[in-house]
């Protein structure tokens, strides 16, 4: 059978209606959202009190704070999505 679109053609043996494990995603999002938020705050405070030419540099600490902030946002968005899906499945 020739493939016309990627939606119709599957290369693996996965079920057509495969879903992710919502309980695991919920637990991971619930755990890592506050963890990344605390890491963001910690790196931000550390960057604010770091000497200008210290080790690690202030720019590195700001980069870590931004990265943790982005991970906090992604975990929070995933938490909202998982909660919404769990409500509709029940």
Secondary structure, 3 states (H helix, E strand, C coil): CCCCCCCCCCCCCCCCCCCCCHHHHHHHHHHHHHHHHHHHHHHHHHHHHCCCCCCCCHHHHHHHHHHHHHHHHHHHHHHHHHHHHHHHHC
